[in-house]
Each structure stands twice: as C-alpha cells, then as structure tokens.
Amino acid sequence: MNKISYEIEQDDLCESPRECDNLGEMHCWHHRYELGDVQHYEDTGKEFYYELGGLERDSTWSVKEYEIHRNAALKRADHDYIILPLYLYDHSGITMNTTGFSGECDSGQVGYIIASIEEIKKRFKWKVLTKTRRAAIIVRLKDEVDEYDMYLRGDVWFYTIRDENGETLESCGGFFGRDICEREAKMALRHHINKI
C-alpha cells in the first residue's frame, strides 16, 4: 500500500497580513520595532495625536497639558473614526492585542488601529453606521489585530504532502494558526489518498 503523509512546519516566508487589503490602519510607535502600517517615531504617540486631532505642534507641553490635548484629539477623532488601542507585550518575543496585558512590566500601549467611518460607509455601501454595524466593524478590527499578533508570534504554518519516496505531492502555506493548517493538510491528504 502506498504511504502518503504530511508534515507541518512554521512558515517563516509568509508576508505580513498588513500587506493585504485591511479595513483598519495600524498607527504604531516603538523605539525598537517597526510595527503596523504607519510608524510614528515618538514613543508617546504625540505625532499621531497631532495628525489625527489636527492639533498645533507644541513640544513644550507639560504632562498634564499633553493628556488634555491627547484626550481632546481622541474625542474629536472618534467622530470620524473607529479607534481601538494597540498594546504590546515584549518578553522573549512580542505579542499584541487591543485590551492590554496584566503585567505593567514589559508591556504598554504602542498605537491604535483606526478605520475611517466615511471609508467604511463607502466600502459597504451603507448610508448609516448603526450600533450593530459599528459593533461588527470593531469585531473585524480586533480580528485584524489577532491575525497580526499570530504573525508577530510566528504562529503561521505550511504543510507538505509527500509520497512513500519522500517526493512532494503538494505544499501550501500562509495558514494563521497551526490547527487551521493541520485541518487543511488532512483534507489535502485525503484527496491524494482517494486518487490512488
């Protein structure tokens, strides 16, 4: 009987999911990593707040003035965008989410993922962004962050189907999550077994 098998390996050649057509745009700042779609080079995010809120640049703000201006910028921007914060945990690798991490050490906010309400309406041909639609967009933005997090953690996989001589019959990669890759590999394996 012909023996066909599959193996699963980490996909180190997969491009960032941020290269795809995404609904949100990730604006990030970090002193060691280039993250997301748009890199701001101040760790405080001040550049982002200036741009999004249309604030006048002033490098002499006190901490309290900075907080006031930051909050005002986010409040103004909330009218035109759906905005979720991005947090990074950096310890023996990096991981990202929109809710933050319990340990203060080695973690903190590194940006926002934003989606223009005007662009959302155009894309989905909506006249009104209802609460239900807004909630669906938030879920979609969180899914984009989850997928990017898998990429950052190296949770991207490919499978190879081989015959009894070790010859490659099929290979496919770019699967986010090992379980998804394994499921696809098993389906491909069944296909090749049924062809025998």
C-alpha positions in Angstrom: 0.0 0.0 0.0 1.2 3.5 -0.9 2.1 5.5 2.2 1.3 9.2 1.9 2.0 11.5 4.8 2.0 15.2 5.7 4.2 17.4 7.8 3.6 20.8 9.2 6.3 23.5 9.7 6.4 27.1 10.7 6.1 29.4 7.7 9.0 31.9 8.0 8.4 33.2 4.5 4.8 34.4 5.0 4.4 38.1 4.3 2.8 40.3 7.0 -1.0 40.3 6.9 -0.7 44.1 7.0 0.4 43.8 3.3 -3.2 42.7 2.4 -6.3 44.7 1.9 -7.3 45.6 5.5 -10.2 47.6 6.8 -8.1 49.2 9.6 -4.8 51.1 9.5 -2.4 50.5 12.4 -0.5 53.5 13.6 2.3 52.5 15.9 5.2 53.9 17.8 8.0 51.9 19.5 11.7 52.6 20.0 12.9 49.1 18.9 10.3 47.7 16.5 8.6 48.8 13.3 5.0 47.7 13.8 1.7 48.0 11.9 1.2 50.2 8.8 2.3 53.7 9.8 5.3 54.1 12.0 5.4 57.2 14.3 8.8 57.8 15.8 7.9 59.2 19.2 7.2 56.7 21.9 4.5 58.8 23.4 2.4 58.9 20.2 2.4 62.7 20.2 2.9 62.7 16.4 -0.2 60.5 16.0 -2.3 62.8 18.2 -1.2 65.9 16.3 -2.2 64.4 12.9 -5.4 62.7 13.9 -6.7 65.5 16.1 -5.4 68.4 14.0 -3.6 69.9 16.9 -0.9 72.5 16.7 2.5 71.1 17.4 4.0 72.2 20.7 6.9 70.3 22.2 6.8 72.2 25.4 3.6 70.7 26.8 3.6 69.6 30.4 2.5 66.0 31.1 -1.0 67.4 32.2 -1.3 69.5 29.0 -0.3 66.5 26.9 -3.0 64.4 28.5 -5.6 67.2 27.9 -4.6 67.5 24.3 -4.4 63.8 23.7 -7.9 63.2 25.1 -9.3 66.1 23.0 -7.7 64.7 19.9 -9.2 61.3 20.5 -12.6 62.7 21.2 -12.5 64.8 18.0 -11.2 61.8 16.0 -13.9 59.5 17.5 -16.5 61.4 15.4 -14.7 60.4 12.2 -13.1 57.1 13.0 -13.5 53.9 14.9 -10.4 53.6 17.1 -9.0 50.8 19.1 -5.8 50.9 21.2 -2.9 48.6 20.5 -0.9 47.1 23.3 2.4 45.2 23.1 3.9 42.7 25.5 7.6 42.2 24.9 9.2 39.3 26.7 11.1 36.5 24.9 9.1 37.5 21.8 6.3 40.0 21.2 2.5 39.7 21.2 -0.2 42.4 20.6 -3.8 42.9 21.5 -6.4 45.6 21.9 -7.2 45.1 25.6 -3.8 45.4 27.3 -1.7 42.9 29.4 -2.0 42.4 33.2 1.7 42.9 33.9 2.8 46.5 33.7 6.4 45.4 33.2 7.4 44.7 29.5 4.0 45.9 28.2 2.3 49.1 27.2 0.4 50.9 24.5 2.1 51.2 21.1 -0.6 52.7 19.0 -4.1 52.4 17.5 -5.9 50.7 14.8 -8.2 53.1 13.1 -10.9 52.9 10.4 -12.4 56.0 8.8 -16.2 56.0 9.2 -16.6 57.6 5.8 -14.5 54.9 4.1 -16.4 52.2 6.0 -19.7 53.6 4.6 -18.3 53.7 1.1 -16.8 50.2 1.2 -20.0 48.6 2.5 -22.4 50.9 0.7 -24.0 52.0 4.0 -25.8 55.3 4.4 -25.8 55.0 8.2 -23.4 53.3 10.6 -25.8 51.8 13.1 -24.7 50.5 16.6 -24.9 46.9 15.2 -22.7 47.8 12.2 -20.3 49.6 14.4 -20.0 46.6 16.7 -19.4 44.3 13.6 -16.6 46.7 12.5 -15.0 46.6 15.9 -15.0 42.8 15.8 -13.4 42.9 12.3 -10.7 45.3 13.5 -10.0 43.0 16.5 -9.7 40.1 14.1 -7.1 42.0 12.1 -5.1 42.6 15.3 -5.4 38.9 16.2 -4.1 37.9 12.8 -1.2 40.3 13.1 -0.5 39.0 16.6 -0.2 35.5 15.1 2.3 36.8 12.6 4.3 38.6 15.3 4.4 35.4 17.4 5.3 33.2 14.4 2.0 31.3 14.6 2.0 30.9 10.7 2.3 27.5 9.2 2.6 25.5 6.0 2.1 21.8 5.2 3.8 19.4 2.7 2.2 16.2 1.4 4.8 13.5 0.5 4.6 10.1 -1.1 6.3 7.0 0.1 9.5 8.1 -1.6 9.5 11.4 0.1 8.6 13.3 -3.1 6.5 16.4 -2.6 2.9 16.0 -3.9 1.6 19.3 -2.6 2.6 22.1 -0.3 0.7 25.1 0.8 1.5 27.9 3.4 0.3 31.1 5.0 -2.0 29.5 7.5 -2.6 31.6 10.6 -2.9 29.1 13.4 -1.4 25.6 13.5 -4.9 23.9 13.9 -6.1 25.5 10.7 -3.0 24.3 8.8 -3.4 20.8 10.2 -7.1 20.7 9.1 -6.2 21.8 5.6 -3.3 19.3 5.5 -5.6 16.4 6.4 -8.1 17.4 3.7 -5.3 17.5 1.1 -4.0 14.2 2.4 -7.5 12.5 2.0 -7.7 14.0 -1.6 -4.3 12.4 -2.5 -5.3 9.0 -0.9 -8.6 9.0 -2.8 -6.7 9.5 -6.1 -4.7 6.2 -5.6 
